[in-house]
Amino acid sequence: MEEVKSQLEQLEQLEQLKQLESLDWGTCLRLRDDLTDLEANGTANIGHFYRRLNSNEGLFKAKEQFEKARDLFKTMHTMEAETSLAKMKQNISELESELSGNEVHDEELDVIYLQRDYHRCLGIYGQSSSATIYAGVALVQALITEYRTIEAEILLSKLVDVSLRTHGHDHRSTKSVLSVLTSTRERKVVIRFEGFSGWFQALRYENEGEDCVVQGPIAFERNVDEEEQCSFDSTDIIPFPGTPVICHGLQKAVHLNGEIGDVRDLDLKAMEDGSIDINRCVVHFEDKSLAPVKVKPTNLRVLFDLPKADDAY
Protein backbone atom coordinates (compact mmCIF):
# COMPACT_ATOMS: atom_id res chain seq x y z
CA MET A 1 0.00 0.00 0.00
CA GLU A 2 2.83 2.38 0.91
CA GLU A 3 4.56 1.58 -2.38
CA VAL A 4 1.43 2.45 -4.35
CA LYS A 5 1.05 5.68 -2.38
CA SER A 6 4.67 6.60 -3.13
CA GLN A 7 4.19 5.93 -6.85
CA LEU A 8 1.07 8.11 -6.91
CA GLU A 9 2.96 10.93 -5.21
CA GLN A 10 5.75 10.64 -7.80
CA LEU A 11 3.23 10.78 -10.65
CA GLU A 12 1.63 13.88 -9.06
CA GLN A 13 5.02 15.57 -8.81
CA LEU A 14 5.78 14.76 -12.45
CA GLU A 15 2.45 16.26 -13.49
CA GLN A 16 3.22 19.43 -11.54
CA LEU A 17 6.64 19.65 -13.20
CA LYS A 18 5.03 19.35 -16.65
CA GLN A 19 2.66 22.19 -15.79
CA LEU A 20 5.56 24.36 -14.60
CA GLU A 21 7.59 23.58 -17.73
CA SER A 22 4.72 24.85 -19.87
CA LEU A 23 4.94 28.30 -18.25
CA ASP A 24 7.07 31.03 -19.83
CA TRP A 25 9.86 32.68 -17.84
CA GLY A 26 7.91 35.93 -17.28
CA THR A 27 4.95 34.06 -15.79
CA CYS A 28 7.27 32.13 -13.47
CA LEU A 29 8.81 35.42 -12.25
CA ARG A 30 5.37 36.92 -11.60
CA LEU A 31 4.27 33.83 -9.69
CA ARG A 32 7.45 33.90 -7.63
CA ASP A 33 7.01 37.61 -6.88
CA ASP A 34 3.38 37.07 -5.87
CA LEU A 35 4.35 34.34 -3.40
CA THR A 36 7.27 36.38 -2.06
CA ASP A 37 5.06 39.46 -1.70
CA LEU A 38 2.55 37.43 0.31
CA GLU A 39 5.27 36.17 2.66
CA ALA A 40 7.00 39.56 2.95
CA ASN A 41 3.84 41.45 3.86
CA GLY A 42 2.78 38.79 6.33
CA THR A 43 6.20 39.07 7.97
CA ALA A 44 5.97 42.88 8.04
CA ASN A 45 2.53 42.73 9.67
CA ILE A 46 3.92 40.47 12.40
CA GLY A 47 6.60 43.13 12.90
CA HIS A 48 3.96 45.84 13.33
CA PHE A 49 2.23 43.66 15.92
CA TYR A 50 5.42 43.22 17.95
CA ARG A 51 6.18 46.94 17.67
CA ARG A 52 2.98 47.79 19.50
CA LEU A 53 3.74 45.65 22.53
CA ASN A 54 5.58 48.68 23.99
CA SER A 55 8.49 46.65 25.33
CA ASN A 56 12.16 46.25 24.42
CA GLU A 57 11.55 42.58 23.66
CA GLY A 58 8.74 43.57 21.30
CA LEU A 59 10.98 46.14 19.57
CA PHE A 60 13.76 43.55 19.09
CA LYS A 61 11.30 41.01 17.64
CA ALA A 62 9.76 43.70 15.41
CA LYS A 63 13.21 44.61 14.07
CA GLU A 64 13.90 40.95 13.27
CA GLN A 65 10.62 40.65 11.34
CA PHE A 66 11.20 43.90 9.43
CA GLU A 67 14.70 42.71 8.48
CA LYS A 68 13.25 39.43 7.17
CA ALA A 69 10.62 41.36 5.19
CA ARG A 70 13.34 43.71 3.84
CA ASP A 71 15.39 40.78 2.57
CA LEU A 72 12.33 39.27 0.88
CA PHE A 73 11.40 42.56 -0.84
CA LYS A 74 14.99 42.80 -2.16
CA THR A 75 14.43 39.64 -4.23
CA MET A 76 11.39 41.05 -6.04
CA HIS A 77 11.19 42.94 -9.33
CA THR A 78 8.27 45.38 -8.94
CA MET A 79 7.88 49.10 -8.17
CA GLU A 80 5.62 48.20 -5.24
CA ALA A 81 8.43 46.10 -3.78
CA GLU A 82 10.80 49.08 -4.03
CA THR A 83 8.34 51.20 -2.04
CA SER A 84 7.87 48.48 0.56
CA LEU A 85 11.63 47.98 0.77
CA ALA A 86 12.11 51.67 1.55
CA LYS A 87 9.43 51.46 4.25
CA MET A 88 11.09 48.43 5.86
CA LYS A 89 14.44 50.26 5.91
CA GLN A 90 12.72 53.24 7.53
CA ASN A 91 11.06 50.99 10.14
CA ILE A 92 14.38 49.34 10.96
CA SER A 93 16.09 52.72 11.30
CA GLU A 94 13.32 53.99 13.61
CA LEU A 95 13.51 50.86 15.76
CA GLU A 96 17.28 51.20 16.06
CA SER A 97 16.75 54.78 17.26
CA GLU A 98 14.02 53.73 19.70
CA LEU A 99 16.18 50.92 21.10
CA SER A 100 18.97 53.42 21.65
CA GLY A 101 16.60 55.69 23.59
CA ASN A 102 15.55 58.17 20.90
CA GLU A 103 11.79 58.49 20.26
CA VAL A 104 11.12 58.99 16.55
CA HIS A 105 8.09 56.80 15.87
CA ASP A 106 5.18 58.73 14.31
CA GLU A 107 2.10 56.61 15.05
CA GLU A 108 -0.22 58.72 12.88
CA LEU A 109 1.97 58.04 9.84
CA ASP A 110 1.95 54.37 10.86
CA VAL A 111 -1.85 54.35 10.56
CA ILE A 112 -1.66 55.91 7.09
CA TYR A 113 0.88 53.34 5.91
CA LEU A 114 -1.10 50.40 7.31
CA GLN A 115 -4.33 51.71 5.74
CA ARG A 116 -2.60 51.72 2.36
CA ASP A 117 -1.17 48.26 2.98
CA TYR A 118 -4.59 46.87 3.93
CA HIS A 119 -6.22 48.29 0.80
CA ARG A 120 -3.33 46.99 -1.31
CA CYS A 121 -3.90 43.49 0.09
CA LEU A 122 -7.63 43.84 -0.58
CA GLY A 123 -6.91 44.68 -4.21
CA ILE A 124 -4.38 41.88 -4.76
CA TYR A 125 -5.60 38.99 -2.60
CA GLY A 126 -9.25 39.84 -1.82
CA GLN A 127 -10.91 40.21 1.56
CA SER A 128 -10.92 36.47 2.37
CA SER A 129 -7.15 36.04 2.19
CA SER A 130 -5.30 35.47 5.47
CA ALA A 131 -2.77 38.07 4.30
CA THR A 132 -5.53 40.68 4.03
CA ILE A 133 -7.00 39.72 7.39
CA TYR A 134 -3.61 40.00 9.13
CA ALA A 135 -3.02 43.35 7.41
CA GLY A 136 -6.39 44.45 8.80
CA VAL A 137 -5.40 43.35 12.30
CA ALA A 138 -2.14 45.33 12.02
CA LEU A 139 -4.18 48.39 11.02
CA VAL A 140 -6.54 47.82 13.95
CA GLN A 141 -3.58 47.75 16.38
CA ALA A 142 -2.42 51.10 14.99
CA LEU A 143 -5.91 52.61 15.31
CA ILE A 144 -6.17 51.41 18.91
CA THR A 145 -2.85 53.04 19.76
CA GLU A 146 -4.28 56.30 18.40
CA TYR A 147 -7.43 55.74 20.57
CA ARG A 148 -9.56 55.40 17.42
CA THR A 149 -11.54 52.54 18.91
CA ILE A 150 -14.77 53.02 16.93
CA GLU A 151 -12.92 52.70 13.60
CA ALA A 152 -10.97 49.73 14.96
CA GLU A 153 -14.07 47.90 16.19
CA ILE A 154 -15.97 48.45 12.93
CA LEU A 155 -13.06 47.01 10.92
CA LEU A 156 -12.60 44.13 13.38
CA SER A 157 -16.27 43.16 13.14
CA LYS A 158 -15.91 42.98 9.36
CA LEU A 159 -12.71 40.90 9.63
CA VAL A 160 -14.38 38.47 12.05
CA ASP A 161 -17.36 37.96 9.73
CA VAL A 162 -15.11 37.35 6.72
CA SER A 163 -12.74 34.99 8.56
CA LEU A 164 -15.55 32.97 10.14
CA ARG A 165 -17.35 32.61 6.81
CA THR A 166 -14.21 31.72 4.86
CA HIS A 167 -11.94 29.86 7.27
CA GLY A 168 -14.14 28.74 10.16
CA HIS A 169 -13.95 29.24 13.91
CA ASP A 170 -10.79 27.18 14.51
CA HIS A 171 -8.57 28.88 11.91
CA ARG A 172 -5.72 30.94 13.40
CA SER A 173 -6.77 34.12 11.56
CA THR A 174 -10.27 33.83 13.07
CA LYS A 175 -8.86 33.22 16.53
CA SER A 176 -6.57 36.22 16.12
CA VAL A 177 -9.29 38.70 15.15
CA LEU A 178 -11.72 37.35 17.77
CA SER A 179 -9.10 37.81 20.48
CA VAL A 180 -8.39 41.41 19.44
CA LEU A 181 -12.12 42.17 19.11
CA THR A 182 -12.80 40.89 22.64
CA SER A 183 -10.14 43.15 24.14
CA THR A 184 -11.19 46.12 21.98
CA ARG A 185 -14.77 45.88 23.26
CA GLU A 186 -13.60 46.32 26.85
CA ARG A 187 -14.59 49.80 28.02
CA LYS A 188 -12.05 51.30 30.44
CA VAL A 189 -13.03 54.07 32.87
CA VAL A 190 -11.50 55.97 35.78
CA ILE A 191 -13.31 56.34 39.10
CA ARG A 192 -12.12 58.92 41.60
CA PHE A 193 -11.96 58.15 45.29
CA GLU A 194 -10.80 60.35 48.12
CA GLY A 195 -7.05 60.54 47.77
CA PHE A 196 -6.65 58.33 44.68
CA SER A 197 -8.23 57.15 41.42
CA GLY A 198 -8.92 53.60 40.23
CA TRP A 199 -9.03 52.06 36.77
CA PHE A 200 -12.03 49.81 36.01
CA GLN A 201 -13.79 48.05 33.15
CA ALA A 202 -17.32 49.36 32.65
CA LEU A 203 -19.81 46.54 32.04
CA ARG A 204 -23.28 48.10 31.72
CA TYR A 205 -25.68 50.77 32.91
CA GLU A 206 -28.58 50.05 35.24
CA ASN A 207 -31.47 52.01 36.76
CA GLU A 208 -32.12 53.85 33.49
CA GLY A 209 -28.52 54.95 33.23
CA GLU A 210 -28.25 56.31 36.75
CA ASP A 211 -25.80 53.61 37.86
CA CYS A 212 -22.83 52.00 36.10
CA VAL A 213 -21.70 48.47 36.91
CA VAL A 214 -17.92 48.09 36.73
CA GLN A 215 -15.29 45.42 37.36
CA GLY A 216 -11.96 46.08 39.02
CA PRO A 217 -9.87 47.79 40.09
CA ILE A 218 -7.56 46.79 37.25
CA ALA A 219 -3.97 46.15 38.29
CA PHE A 220 -0.98 46.97 36.07
CA GLU A 221 -0.68 43.25 35.35
CA ARG A 222 -4.36 42.39 35.18
CA ASN A 223 -5.79 39.40 37.04
CA VAL A 224 -9.56 39.25 36.57
CA ASP A 225 -9.89 36.62 39.31
CA GLU A 226 -8.88 39.25 41.85
CA GLU A 227 -11.35 41.85 40.58
CA GLU A 228 -14.87 42.47 41.85
CA GLN A 229 -18.04 43.83 40.33
CA CYS A 230 -19.63 46.86 41.94
CA SER A 231 -21.94 49.72 41.05
CA PHE A 232 -21.23 53.47 41.06
CA ASP A 233 -23.22 56.58 40.31
CA SER A 234 -22.85 57.31 36.60
CA THR A 235 -21.65 60.83 37.37
CA ASP A 236 -18.55 59.29 39.02
CA ILE A 237 -17.49 57.57 35.80
CA ILE A 238 -14.71 59.13 33.70
CA PRO A 239 -14.18 57.45 30.29
CA PHE A 240 -10.53 56.57 29.70
CA PRO A 241 -8.85 57.55 26.37
CA GLY A 242 -9.92 55.08 23.69
CA THR A 243 -13.38 54.58 25.19
CA PRO A 244 -16.34 55.13 22.81
CA VAL A 245 -18.87 57.57 24.28
CA ILE A 246 -22.13 59.34 23.50
CA CYS A 247 -22.87 62.94 24.49
CA HIS A 248 -25.94 63.79 26.58
CA GLY A 249 -27.30 66.61 28.68
CA LEU A 250 -25.32 69.37 26.97
CA GLN A 251 -26.97 72.77 27.36
CA LYS A 252 -24.77 75.09 25.29
CA ALA A 253 -23.96 72.58 22.54
CA VAL A 254 -27.32 70.87 22.26
CA HIS A 255 -26.56 69.80 18.68
CA LEU A 256 -23.93 67.39 20.03
CA ASN A 257 -26.33 65.43 22.22
CA GLY A 258 -26.62 61.92 20.81
CA GLU A 259 -23.36 62.18 18.84
CA ILE A 260 -20.85 59.37 19.34
CA GLY A 261 -17.08 59.47 19.34
CA ASP A 262 -13.88 58.34 21.04
CA VAL A 263 -12.24 59.94 24.04
CA ARG A 264 -8.76 60.73 22.71
CA ASP A 265 -7.31 62.67 25.65
CA LEU A 266 -8.02 63.97 29.15
CA ASP A 267 -7.91 67.68 29.98
CA LEU A 268 -6.23 67.87 33.39
CA LYS A 269 -6.61 70.66 35.95
CA ALA A 270 -4.26 71.53 38.83
CA MET A 271 -6.11 71.79 42.17
CA GLU A 272 -5.32 74.13 45.06
CA ASP A 273 -3.97 71.26 47.17
CA GLY A 274 -1.45 70.42 44.45
CA SER A 275 -3.32 67.38 43.12
CA ILE A 276 -4.36 66.86 39.50
CA ASP A 277 -8.03 66.49 38.59
CA ILE A 278 -9.64 65.41 35.33
CA ASN A 279 -11.49 68.46 34.10
CA ARG A 280 -12.83 67.36 30.73
CA CYS A 281 -12.53 64.62 28.11
CA VAL A 282 -11.38 65.45 24.59
CA VAL A 283 -13.86 63.75 22.24
CA HIS A 284 -13.31 63.15 18.52
CA PHE A 285 -16.62 62.39 16.83
CA GLU A 286 -17.43 59.65 14.36
CA ASP A 287 -19.07 62.36 12.24
CA LYS A 288 -15.91 63.89 10.74
CA SER A 289 -17.73 67.16 10.00
CA LEU A 290 -17.80 67.83 13.76
CA ALA A 291 -14.70 69.34 15.35
CA PRO A 292 -13.24 67.70 18.49
CA VAL A 293 -14.55 69.21 21.72
CA LYS A 294 -13.77 69.10 25.45
CA VAL A 295 -16.73 67.63 27.32
CA LYS A 296 -17.31 67.24 31.06
CA PRO A 297 -17.37 63.55 32.07
CA THR A 298 -20.87 64.03 33.49
CA ASN A 299 -22.08 64.80 29.95
CA LEU A 300 -20.74 61.54 28.55
CA ARG A 301 -22.01 57.98 28.68
CA VAL A 302 -19.94 54.94 27.80
CA LEU A 303 -21.05 53.45 24.47
CA PHE A 304 -21.08 49.67 24.88
CA ASP A 305 -22.61 48.70 21.53
CA LEU A 306 -21.76 50.56 18.35
CA PRO A 307 -24.62 51.39 16.01
CA LYS A 308 -24.67 49.89 12.53
CA ALA A 309 -22.24 52.03 10.56
CA ASP A 310 -21.32 52.46 6.92
CA ASP A 311 -18.35 50.35 5.89
CA ALA A 312 -15.45 52.79 6.05
CA TYR A 313 -12.94 50.15 5.02
N, C-alpha and C positions, 0 to 999 in steps of 0.2 A: 504493500500500500504506500509506504514511504517513497519507494522507488518511482511509482507512478506519479505521486505528488511532485517529486523532484523534476521529473520529465516535463510535466505540465508547466511548472514554473519556468523551466528553460525555454519552452516553446513560447510562453508569454513574453519573456525577455527578448527573444528573437523578433517577435512581432513588434514590440516597442522600438527595437533598434531599426527595423525596416521603416517604421513610421517616421523616426527621426531622420533617417537617411534621405527621405523624400523631401525634407524641408530645405529651403535655400538658406544660405549663410546669414542673410539679413534677418530672416524670421527667427533663426536660432538666437541671434544677438538680442532681438526684442524680447523673446521669451525669457532669456537669461536675465535681462535688465528688469523685466516685470517681477520675476521671483526675487531678485536681489532687492528691488525697491520695497517689496512687501516685508522682507526680513529687516531691512534697514530702518524703515519707519516703525515697525513693531519694537525694535531695539531702542529707538529714540524715545518712543512713548514710555517705555519702562524707565528710561532715564529721567523723563519729566516727573514720573511718579516718585522716584527716589528723591528727586530734588526738593519735593514738597514735604518731605518728612521732617524738615527743619532740624537736622542733626548732622554732625560731622560724618558719621557712618553713611547716612543717606547721600551726602554730597560726594563722598568717595565712590559709592556705588553708581551714582548718577554719572560721574566723570567716566567711569569704566564703560558704561553703556553708550555714552555719547562717542567715546573713542572707537568702540566697535562699529557704531553706525557710520562714523566718519570713514573708517576703512572700507566699509561696504559701498558707500557712495562713491569713493574713489575709483571703484572698478566699473562704474556705469558710464554710459555714453550719451547722456541726455542733458538738456539745459536745466531741467528741473533738478537733476542730481547735483549740478554745479551750485544751484541755489541752496539746496539742502546741505551740501558739503560746507558751504560758507557759514550756514547757521550752526552746524555742529562745531565748527572751529570756534565760533563766537561763544557758544555754550561752554566749551571746554575752557576757554580763556576766562570767562566769568567765574566758573567754578574754581579755577586755580587762584583767582583773586579773592574769592570768598573764603577759601580754605586758608589763605594767608592772612585773613583778617580784614580784608577790604570789601565793603558792601557795594556792589555794582549792579546787582540784579534788578531789572525793571520788570515788575510783575504785570503791569498793564500791557507792555509790549509782548510779554509771554502769552497773554490771552489772545492778542491779535494774531500771533504766529500760529498758535494752536487752533484757532478758528479757521485759518486758511488751510492748515494741514488736514483738519477734519473734513472740510468741504472738498479738498483734493482727493481724499480717500473715498468720499461719497461718489465723486465723478468717475474714479478709476475702478473701484472694487464694488460699489453699490452699498446700500445701507445694511445688508445682511452679513457682510464680510466681518470676520473677527478683527481684521486690521482696522476697519472703520469704527467698530465698536470700541476698541481699545483707544483709538484716537479721540473718540468722544469722551471716554473716561478721563483721558489726560486733560482735555479741555475743561471738563467739569471740575477737576482738581484746581485748575487755574482760576476758574470763576469763584470757587469757594474761598480761595485765598484772598480774592478781592471782595469778599462778602456779598457776592452777587448770587445769593442762594436761590432766588426765584428762577432765574435763568438756568442755573445748574439743575434744579429739580425738574423743570420742564424737559430739559434735554435727557436727563436720566430716565424719566418715565418713558420717553420714546425709545431709548436704548434697551430698556428692560423688555418692552413689548416686542421689539424686533428680535432680540436674542432668544426670548422664550418661544416665539413663534418659529424661528428658524433652527435653533440649536437645542432647545429643550431646557428643562430646569437644572439638569446635572452638568451641563457644559460649563467650562471654567469662565467663559466670557459672561454667561448669565449670572454665575455666582459672584463674579467681580462687580457687575453693575448693581446687583441686588444688595450687596454689602455696602457699597458707597451710598446707594439710595436710602438705606436704613439709617445710616449715620447722618445723612444730609437732612432727613426729616426730623431729627432731634432739634427741639427749640430751646435754646439756652437763654436763661434770664439771670439777672442779678437781683437779690433781695437784701435790702439794708436792714441791719440790726443796730442796736445801740453799741457803738464802738467798733463795729466791723461790718463787712458785707460778705454775703455768701453767693456761690454760683450754683444754680439749680437747672434741672431740665423741666420745662413746663409741659404738662400732660394734657390738660383740658380746663375749660371753664365750667363752673357750676353756678346754680342760683341765679340764672339769667345773666351770667357774666360778672356777677358781683364778686365771686371768689374764683381763685385760680389754684388748681391742684398741681403740685410740683413734686419732684423727686430729687433728693440730695441730702446734704450738700455734696457737690462733686469735688473730689480730691484731685490733686495734680495728676496722679496716676489713678485713674478711675477704677473703683471697685463697686459695682452696682449692688452687690450683696450687703454692703455696709451702709447703703443709702436707705432713706425712709421716705414714704409719701406723706405729705401734709398739705394743708390748705391755707392760703393767705388771701387777704383782701387784694383785689385786682389793682388797686391804686398803689400797692407796695411793689408791684412787679416792674422791673426795668429791663426791656429787651436788650440782649447782648448783640454787638455787631455781628451781622450775618443772619439775624433772625427776621423772617418775614413778618410784617405787621400790617394792620389796617387802621386808618385814622378815624377817630370818632370824637364827638363833643367839642369840636373846634368852633369858637365863636367868631373870631376875626377872619378866619380862612375857611368859611363854611363849605366852599367848593371842593375842599380836600377831604371832607368827611366821606368815608366809604372807599377812598383810594388806597391801593395796596402798594407796598414797596419793601425794600430791605433797609434795615438799620446798618449804615456803613461806618458810623463813628459815634462817639459819645462826647458831648460838649461838657467839659468839666469846669467846676466853679470852686475857687478857694474860699473856705469858710473862715470866720473870725477866729476860731480856735486853732487854725492852722491845718485842719483836715481838708480833704478834697471831696466834693459832692458832685453827683451827676446831675447837671442842670437840665440838659435836653439831649434828645437823640437826633442824629443827622440821618434823615430818611431820603433815599433815592427811590423814586416811584417807577413802577412798571410802565406807566404811561410816560414815554420819553419826552412828551411835550411839556411836562410839568418839571419845573426846576426843583432841585433838592432843597429841603427846608429843615429847620431845627424845630422839633416838636417835643413838648413836655411828655414824659413817660405816662402821665395820667391820661393823655389824649391818644394813647396807642393801645391796641389789643394785639396779642400774639395771633398770627394767622397759621392755624394748624393744617388746614386743607386748602390747597391752591385751587382757584376756580379754573374751569376749562379755558385754556388760552390758545391763541393762534400759534401755529408751529413756527417759531422763530428760527429754527435750525433745519 
